Structures are given as C-alpha cells and as structure tokens.
Amino acid sequence: MSNLLALPILIPLCTAVILIFMKERVLLQRFISTVSAILNIMIALVLIYRIHSGGIQTLQMGGWAPPYGIVFVGDMFAALLVLTASVVSLGILIYSFRSIDAERERFYYYTFFHFLLVGVYGSFLTGDMFNLFVFFEVMLISSYALISLGGTKLQLRETSKYLLINIVSSTLFVAAVAYLYAAVGTLNMAHLSQRVAEAGQGGVLNVIAVLFLIVFSLKAGLFLFFWLPGSYSAPPSAIRALFGALLTKVGLYAIIRTFTLIFVNDPGLTHTWVAWMAAATMILGGLGAVAYNDIPRIFNYNVIISVGFVAFGLAAATPDALNGAIFYLLHDMLAKGLMFVLGGIIITAAGTDQLKDMGGLIKRYPLIGWMFFTLALALVGIPPLSGFAGKVLITRGGLDAGMLTLSLIGLGSSFLVLYSLIKVFRLAFWGNEPEGNLPKIKLKSVSTVAAGLLVLVILMGIGADWVYSYVAQAGDVLAHPTLYIEAVIKE
C-alpha cells in the first residue's frame, strides 16, 4: 500500500484552494503554481520508480479493503500518464504567464487550472468506476470555467455547445454506472473484471459495455467529435493547449482501461465497434485537417486524428498494438501540447489565426519556424522522433491482427497530418509577408517553453528503447488483466 498515490491529487487540490484566496496577487499565484507543478513531476518520477521495481501500487482509503472501500491503483500505465501530464502542464503553465491576460489571471485562471489537474490525475489513478465519474466531473467543471473565462461572444457560444454535450455524456455515464452496479453488484474495477467474467459478457452486460463506449467516446472525441473543433477553438491558446494535450487523453485512457480490464470477454462486439469508430475518426479528422485554413481548427482536427489512431491500437489488441497505443499516447500528449503552444506563438506573431493573412514569419522568427517543422515530422512519425515508435508498433499490431484496411487508413491519416501541417508551415512562414508589417515581438520566454517540449519529443524518439522498457511493463498489465486484479484484490 502506497500513500504516494494520493499526492498527485492532493498537491493540485491544495494548490487550487490556496490560490482562491490570492485573487489579486498574480505573481504569487504564478510562483505557487510552478512549485506545485514541479512537485507533481517529482512525485510521478518516484511513483514510476516504485512501480518499476516493486510492481503495482495500491492505496486503500480509510483502511477498507477492496472491493468494499475506495481504492487508488498505480500501475505503470497510469503512472506514465501522470508523469507526462505533469510535464506538459508545467510547460503550458509557464506559457500561460505570457499568453493569458491579467484579467483572466485575476479571475481564478490558475485555480481552475489546478482543479482540472485534480480531475485528470484522479481519473488516471482511481480503481473505482464511480470515482472515475467523480474525477471526470471535477475535470469537466474546471474546463467549463476555463473555456468561458473572458466572456467573449465566441467563447459563450461554444461554451453552451460544450456544456450541453458533456452534460448529456455525464448523464449517460451515471446511467451506465447504475446499470452496471445493478447487474454485478460492485464498482471496483478489479472486482468488476471478475464479476463480468463470472456472469459471462452477453445480453445486458454488452449493452452496458456499448453505453460506456459511447460515453467515453464523446469525452475523447472518438467518432462523436462534432463538438470538439469549434469548442477547442474558442478559448486562448494556453487553454487550447491544456485541452488538446490532456482532456481527450483522459477519455482515451478510460476506454483503454475499461475494455482491457472489465469488458474483455466479447471483443467481437466491443473491439469491432472501436475499430469502426477509429477508422471513421481518422478519415473524418484527416479531411477536416486539410479542409480548413485557420490554425485552431487545423490543430483541433489533428487532435481528432490521433484519437482515432490510439483507438486503432486498442481495436487490434495485440501486445504490440497495446504497447504502441501507450507509447503513442505519451508522445501525443507532449506533441499536442507543443503544437498548440507553437500555434499560439504563430498567431501572436502574425496577429491573426487565418493562414491567408500570414506569411514571411521565417524571416523574423526562424527558430519558431524550424521548431514547428520538426514537430510536424514528429507528428507524422518520421524517425528518430517520438511519433515513429508508437506508429510502427500500432501498425505492426494491426497487421498481426489481420486489420489491413485499418492499418492502411492509419498510414493514410499520417499523410493528411503531414499535408495539413506543412500547409501551415508553408503559408505562415514562407508565404509573402502581408502589407503593414507587424513589429517584431519578444518571444524569448515562450520560445524557451516550446524548445523544452521539443527537446523531450526528440529525446523520447532517440531514447525509444529505454522508454519502451517502461511502456512494455504498462502494456503487460493491459494484456494480462489478472496482474491488475491480483494487485488490488489480495487474497
């Protein structure tokens, strides 16, 4: 039992509460937020070390043994996600210091930032379906505040759509949890795996499984993503970066955890649904990415493509595919955070988010231009950058599972990613500079954040073998759920 599991949740929670009382002291808010984010990275590193050397860690709240009490579970999959989310959130936090206006900072931006992290970390570490719902709601309520903070007309219009779709999905989530409890009499994830296997996954349990798939797909932007491109375009670039890097990944985590641990006995139904949804997501996301000419929507559709690609790894469900899904998920959190940070820098430098009104930025900001080009190669999966290993593993796993069509769609989506991002690079940096030259602005601090994230993307690719040793340990638990069950429910 490890009390360390509570710290990734308690640190941002306490930080958020403290910051409520410091509304006007912006510099102090920034300092406390930074210290909190660094502490979470350190805790995540220690947690990964303990799991790597000692196996899955559990924390029984109140001393009640599972399945009767609340339990937090730290396997390597959850711990790697906590670490990556902590690193990305620190980068976005520092980027916020120069991109979020003072009025938003005074109106509890950093408070909601940390409350959102509570929901993210809690979702990764909980071992109970009802508490997964609770942490989802903490995350979503914080995102409601962040997406509307500032009160522009665009924000308010998109917030109503974002709010409506998440209220619907949360209602379905509650219903699914209630039906599941009525069917098997427990909500502990490890115990659920045992009970569902004993009952035989068919009939009503398959209906419940599909209901959970719909709920998590809405939250992840898997096929049912119609709300995402507009909603994620509304807030400032730092909030877009936070959403694009973290929120959809929590939905993906929930899908992967649920359908590798609980509903694993009828893959002919559930994994077939996931496969069809992954294919549709990659195709439609790719078409959206190449169709639009404003940076926020191009980037948002690239988020959707990656969601479909990770879901492809789950649908194939071979050891290679599951390891690839984990690897690519970690890469995508870093890369998407960096993509939105660079996008915000480009928009600020050009004074517009429309590609037709941009051009010539390479002359004034060559470093930003070549960082963006390198990131584009990483997102496409060019070796030795971080996207390569995950794409190779997922594609190899898909071919081993006989999913030739889905593998080809996955490879085709990479070309659409390349086309959409090179279009941004070509028009924003190499096009003709528009009349009425904008003055060159100072980008040293935000460029440093982008450079730091890019270094991690490069190192993750160069050190893929070392990263894979941890990813393989995470994938082993997904491929063999008895490891998770035995760690939680000790006889």
C-alpha positions in Angstrom: 0.0 0.0 0.0 1.4 3.4 -1.0 0.3 6.7 0.4 2.3 8.3 -2.5 -0.7 7.6 -4.8 -2.7 10.4 -3.0 -0.1 13.1 -3.6 -0.6 13.7 -7.3 -4.3 14.5 -6.4 -3.7 16.3 -3.1 -1.0 18.7 -4.4 -3.0 20.4 -7.1 -6.1 20.3 -4.9 -4.4 22.1 -2.1 -2.8 24.5 -4.6 -6.2 25.3 -6.1 -7.8 26.0 -2.7 -4.9 28.2 -1.6 -5.0 30.2 -4.8 -8.6 31.1 -4.3 -7.5 33.5 -1.5 -4.9 35.2 -3.7 -7.0 36.7 -6.4 -5.1 39.9 -6.8 -1.6 38.6 -6.1 -0.9 37.3 -9.6 2.9 36.9 -9.2 2.5 34.8 -6.1 -0.1 32.7 -7.9 2.4 32.0 -10.6 5.1 31.1 -8.1 2.9 28.7 -6.1 1.5 27.1 -9.3 5.0 26.5 -10.6 6.2 24.9 -7.4 3.1 22.7 -7.3 3.7 21.5 -10.9 7.4 20.7 -10.2 6.4 18.8 -7.1 4.0 16.7 -9.1 6.7 15.8 -11.6 9.0 14.7 -8.8 6.2 12.6 -7.1 5.4 11.0 -10.5 9.0 10.1 -11.0 9.2 8.4 -7.6 6.0 6.6 -8.3 7.3 5.2 -11.6 10.5 4.1 -9.8 8.5 2.2 -7.1 6.2 0.6 -9.7 9.1 -0.4 -11.9 11.0 -2.0 -9.0 8.1 -3.2 -6.8 5.1 -3.7 -9.0 1.6 -2.2 -9.0 1.0 0.2 -6.0 -2.4 0.5 -4.3 -3.9 2.8 -1.6 -7.0 1.7 0.4 -8.8 4.8 1.6 -9.9 4.5 5.2 -8.3 1.1 5.6 -11.2 -0.6 3.9 -10.0 -3.5 1.7 -11.3 -3.7 -1.9 -14.0 -4.2 -3.1 -15.7 -2.5 -0.2 -13.6 0.7 0.1 -12.3 3.3 -2.2 -9.0 2.3 -3.8 -6.4 4.1 -5.8 -4.2 2.0 -8.1 -0.9 3.0 -9.6 0.2 0.7 -12.4 2.8 1.7 -14.9 0.2 2.9 -17.5 -1.4 5.3 -15.0 2.0 6.5 -13.6 3.4 7.2 -17.1 0.3 9.2 -17.9 0.6 11.2 -14.7 4.2 12.0 -15.3 3.6 13.1 -18.9 0.6 15.2 -17.9 2.6 16.8 -15.2 5.4 17.7 -17.6 3.1 19.1 -20.2 1.0 21.0 -17.7 4.2 22.7 -16.3 5.1 23.8 -19.9 1.6 25.1 -20.5 1.6 26.8 -17.1 4.8 28.7 -17.9 3.5 29.6 -21.4 0.3 31.0 -19.6 2.5 33.6 -17.8 3.0 35.4 -21.2 -0.2 34.4 -23.1 -3.0 34.8 -20.6 -4.1 38.3 -19.9 -4.0 39.8 -16.4 -7.8 40.0 -16.1 -8.2 36.2 -16.6 -5.3 35.6 -14.2 -7.1 37.6 -11.5 -10.3 35.7 -12.1 -9.1 32.4 -10.9 -7.4 31.1 -14.0 -4.7 29.3 -12.0 -7.3 27.9 -9.5 -9.3 26.3 -12.3 -6.0 25.1 -14.0 -5.1 23.1 -10.9 -8.7 21.8 -10.2 -8.6 20.5 -13.8 -5.4 18.6 -13.0 -7.0 17.1 -9.9 -9.6 15.6 -12.2 -7.0 14.4 -14.7 -4.7 12.7 -12.2 -7.6 11.3 -10.3 -9.1 9.7 -13.4 -5.7 8.0 -14.1 -5.3 6.7 -10.6 -8.7 5.7 -9.4 -9.6 2.0 -9.2 -13.4 2.6 -8.9 -15.9 3.4 -11.7 -17.9 5.8 -9.6 -14.9 7.7 -8.6 -13.9 7.8 -12.2 -17.1 9.6 -12.8 -16.4 12.0 -9.9 -13.0 12.9 -11.2 -14.3 13.3 -14.7 -16.8 15.8 -13.4 -14.1 17.7 -11.5 -12.1 17.9 -14.7 -15.2 19.0 -16.7 -16.5 21.6 -14.3 -13.0 23.2 -14.3 -13.0 23.1 -18.1 -16.4 24.8 -18.3 -14.9 27.7 -16.3 -11.7 27.8 -18.4 -13.4 27.7 -21.7 -15.7 30.6 -20.8 -13.2 32.7 -18.8 -13.1 36.1 -20.6 -16.7 36.0 -21.8 -16.2 36.8 -25.5 -19.1 36.1 -27.8 -17.3 33.2 -29.4 -16.5 31.7 -26.1 -20.0 31.9 -24.8 -21.5 30.4 -28.0 -19.0 27.5 -28.0 -19.3 27.0 -24.2 -23.1 26.3 -24.5 -22.4 23.6 -27.1 -19.5 22.2 -25.0 -21.6 22.2 -21.8 -24.6 20.6 -23.5 -22.6 17.6 -25.0 -20.8 17.0 -21.7 -24.0 17.1 -19.6 -25.5 14.5 -21.9 -22.4 12.3 -21.7 -22.3 12.7 -17.9 -25.9 11.7 -17.6 -25.3 8.6 -19.7 -22.2 7.9 -17.5 -24.3 7.9 -14.4 -26.9 5.7 -16.0 -24.2 3.3 -17.2 -22.6 3.1 -13.7 -26.1 2.5 -12.1 -26.9 -0.3 -14.6 -23.5 -1.9 -14.1 -23.9 -1.9 -10.3 -27.4 -3.4 -10.6 -26.1 -6.1 -12.9 -23.0 -7.2 -11.0 -23.2 -5.6 -7.5 -19.8 -3.8 -7.5 -18.0 -0.8 -8.9 -14.4 -1.7 -8.0 -12.6 -2.1 -11.4 -10.7 -5.2 -10.4 -13.8 -6.8 -8.9 -15.9 -5.8 -11.9 -13.5 -7.7 -14.1 -14.1 -10.8 -12.0 -17.8 -10.4 -11.8 -18.3 -9.7 -15.5 -16.2 -12.8 -16.4 -18.3 -14.9 -14.0 -21.6 -13.6 -15.4 -20.5 -14.0 -19.0 -20.3 -10.9 -21.1 -23.5 -11.0 -23.0 -27.0 -9.6 -23.1 -27.4 -6.7 -20.7 -23.7 -6.5 -20.0 -22.9 -6.0 -23.7 -25.5 -3.2 -23.7 -23.8 -1.6 -20.7 -20.4 -2.0 -22.4 -21.6 -0.2 -25.5 -23.1 2.5 -23.3 -19.7 3.1 -21.6 -18.1 3.1 -25.1 -20.5 5.9 -26.2 -19.9 7.9 -23.0 -16.1 7.7 -23.2 -16.1 8.3 -27.0 -18.0 11.5 -26.5 -15.4 12.7 -24.0 -12.4 11.5 -26.0 -13.6 12.8 -29.4 -13.7 9.3 -30.9 -16.1 9.5 -33.9 -18.6 11.6 -31.9 -16.3 14.6 -32.2 -18.6 17.1 -33.8 -18.4 19.4 -30.8 -14.6 19.5 -30.5 -13.2 21.6 -33.3 -15.4 24.6 -32.5 -15.2 24.4 -28.7 -11.4 24.0 -28.6 -11.0 27.0 -30.9 -12.8 29.4 -28.5 -10.5 30.0 -25.5 -7.0 31.5 -25.5 -4.1 29.4 -26.9 -2.8 28.2 -23.4 -6.3 26.8 -22.6 -6.5 25.2 -26.0 -3.1 23.6 -25.3 -4.3 22.2 -22.0 -7.4 20.8 -23.5 -5.8 19.4 -26.6 -2.9 17.8 -24.7 -4.9 16.3 -21.7 -8.7 16.2 -22.0 -9.2 13.8 -24.9 -6.4 11.6 -23.4 -8.4 11.1 -20.2 -11.3 9.8 -22.4 -8.9 7.5 -24.3 -7.5 6.2 -21.0 -11.0 5.4 -19.8 -11.7 3.5 -23.0 -8.4 1.5 -22.9 -8.8 0.7 -19.1 -12.4 -0.3 -19.4 -12.0 -2.5 -22.5 -8.8 -4.2 -21.4 -9.8 -4.9 -17.8 -13.6 -5.1 -17.4 -15.3 -5.8 -20.8 -12.7 -8.2 -22.3 -14.8 -11.3 -22.8 -16.6 -10.4 -26.0 -14.1 -8.5 -28.2 -16.0 -9.5 -31.3 -18.6 -6.8 -30.3 -16.8 -4.1 -28.4 -13.5 -4.1 -30.3 -15.3 -4.2 -33.6 -17.2 -1.1 -32.6 -13.9 0.5 -31.6 -12.3 -0.4 -34.9 -15.1 1.1 -37.0 -15.1 4.3 -34.8 -11.3 4.5 -35.1 -11.4 4.3 -38.9 -14.2 6.9 -39.2 -12.3 9.2 -36.8 -9.1 9.1 -38.7 -10.8 9.6 -42.0 -13.1 12.4 -41.0 -10.4 14.1 -38.8 -8.0 14.0 -41.7 -10.5 15.5 -44.1 -11.2 18.3 -41.6 -7.5 19.0 -41.1 -6.9 19.5 -44.8 -10.1 21.4 -45.4 -9.7 24.3 -43.1 -7.4 27.4 -43.4 -7.4 28.6 -39.8 -4.8 27.3 -37.4 -7.1 26.5 -34.4 -9.3 24.2 -36.5 -6.4 22.6 -38.3 -4.8 21.7 -35.0 -8.1 20.5 -33.4 -8.7 18.1 -36.3 -5.1 16.8 -35.8 -6.1 16.0 -32.2 -9.1 14.0 -33.6 -6.8 12.0 -36.0 -4.6 11.0 -33.1 -7.6 9.9 -31.0 -8.6 7.6 -33.8 -5.0 6.2 -34.2 -4.7 5.3 -30.5 -8.2 3.7 -30.7 -6.8 1.6 -33.6 -4.2 0.2 -31.2 -6.9 -0.9 -28.8 -9.0 -2.4 -31.5 -6.1 -4.6 -32.7 -5.4 -5.5 -29.0 -2.2 -7.5 -29.7 0.7 -6.9 -27.4 2.5 -4.8 -30.0 -0.7 -2.7 -30.6 -1.3 -2.1 -26.9 2.3 -1.1 -26.3 2.1 1.1 -29.3 -1.1 2.8 -28.1 0.6 3.6 -24.8 3.8 4.9 -26.4 1.8 7.0 -28.9 -0.5 8.3 -26.2 2.6 9.6 -24.2 4.1 11.1 -27.4 0.8 12.7 -28.4 0.4 14.4 -25.0 3.8 16.1 -25.4 3.5 16.8 -29.1 0.0 18.2 -29.0 0.9 20.5 -26.0 3.8 21.7 -28.1 1.7 22.1 -31.2 -0.8 24.4 -29.5 2.0 26.4 -27.8 3.7 26.9 -31.2 0.3 27.7 -32.7 -0.3 30.4 -30.1 3.1 31.9 -30.8 2.4 31.9 -34.6 -1.0 33.6 -34.1 0.5 36.2 -31.8 3.4 36.9 -34.2 1.1 37.2 -37.2 -1.7 39.0 -35.5 -4.3 36.6 -37.0 -5.2 32.9 -37.0 -6.1 32.9 -40.7 -3.4 31.4 -43.0 -4.4 33.6 -45.9 -3.4 36.6 -43.9 0.0 35.2 -42.8 3.4 35.0 -44.5 7.1 35.7 -44.2 7.4 34.7 -40.5 10.6 32.7 -41.1 12.5 35.9 -41.6 11.6 37.3 -38.2 11.2 34.0 -36.2 13.4 31.3 -37.8 13.7 29.3 -34.6 9.9 29.1 -34.2 9.6 28.0 -37.9 12.1 25.2 -37.7 10.7 24.0 -34.3 7.3 23.8 -36.0 8.7 21.9 -38.9 10.5 19.4 -36.6 7.2 18.9 -34.7 5.3 18.2 -37.9 7.8 15.4 -38.7 7.4 14.0 -35.2 3.6 14.0 -35.5 3.8 12.3 -38.9 6.1 9.6 -37.4 9.4 10.3 -39.1 12.3 8.6 -37.3 14.1 9.1 -35.0 11.4 11.4 -33.5 8.9 10.3 -30.8 5.9 9.5 -33.1 7.8 6.8 -35.0 7.9 4.0 -32.5 4.3 4.2 -31.5 3.1 4.3 -35.1 5.3 1.3 -36.0 4.1 -0.8 -33.1 0.4 0.0 -33.7 0.6 -0.7 -37.4 2.5 -3.9 -36.8 0.0 -5.0 -34.3 -2.8 -4.1 -36.6 -1.3 -6.2 -39.4 -0.7 -9.1 -37.0 -4.4 -8.9 -36.1 -5.4 -9.0 -39.7 -6.6 -5.4 -39.9 -5.0 -4.5 -43.2 -7.7 -1.9 -44.1 -7.4 -0.1 -40.7 -3.6 -0.2 -41.0 -3.8 1.5 -44.4 -6.2 4.1 -43.1 -3.8 4.8 -40.2 -0.9 5.3 -42.6 -3.1 7.4 -44.9 -4.0 9.6 -42.0 -0.3 10.3 -41.4 -0.1 11.8 -44.9 -3.1 14.0 -44.1 -1.4 15.2 -40.9 1.7 15.9 -43.0 -0.2 17.9 -45.6 -2.1 19.9 -43.1 0.9 20.9 -41.0 3.2 21.6 -44.0 0.4 23.8 -45.3 0.7 25.8 -42.1 4.5 25.9 -42.3 4.5 26.9 -46.0 1.8 29.7 -45.7 2.7 31.1 -42.3 6.5 31.1 -42.6 7.3 31.1 -46.4 4.4 32.9 -47.9 4.5 36.5 -49.0 4.6 38.8 -46.0 1.3 40.8 -45.8 1.3 44.6 -46.1 1.5 46.6 -43.0 4.4 44.8 -41.4 3.8 43.9 -37.7 6.5 44.9 -35.3 8.7 42.0 -34.1 7.6 40.9 -30.7 9.7 39.4 -27.9 9.1 35.6 -27.7 12.1 34.5 -25.6 10.2 33.1 -22.7 7.5 31.3 -24.7 10.1 30.1 -27.2 12.0 28.5 -24.3 8.9 26.6 -23.2 8.4 25.4 -26.8 12.1 24.4 -27.1 11.9 22.5 -23.8 8.9 20.4 -25.0 10.5 19.9 -28.4 13.7 18.5 -26.7 11.5 16.0 -24.9 9.8 15.0 -28.1 13.3 14.4 -29.7 14.7 12.6 -26.7 11.7 10.3 -26.4 12.3 9.3 -30.0 16.1 8.9 -29.6 15.7 7.0 -26.3 12.7 4.9 -27.6 14.3 1.6 -26.4 14.7 3.0 -22.9 11.1 4.4 -22.9 9.8 1.1 -24.3 11.1 -0.8 -21.2 8.6 1.1 -19.1 5.9 1.1 -21.8 6.2 -2.7 -22.1 5.6 -3.1 -18.3 2.5 -0.9 -18.7 1.3 -2.9 -21.7 1.8 -6.2 -19.9 -0.9 -5.2 -17.4 -3.3 -4.3 -20.2 -2.6 -7.6 -22.0 -2.9 -9.7 -18.7 -5.6 -8.1 -16.5 -5.1 -10.7 -13.8 -1.9 -8.8 -12.8 -4.1 -5.7 -12.0 -6.8 -7.8 -10.3 -4.3 -9.7 -8.1 -2.6 -6.4 -7.1 -5.9 -4.9 -6.0 -7.8 -7.8 -4.5 -5.3 -9.6 -2.3 -6.5 -12.9 -1.0 
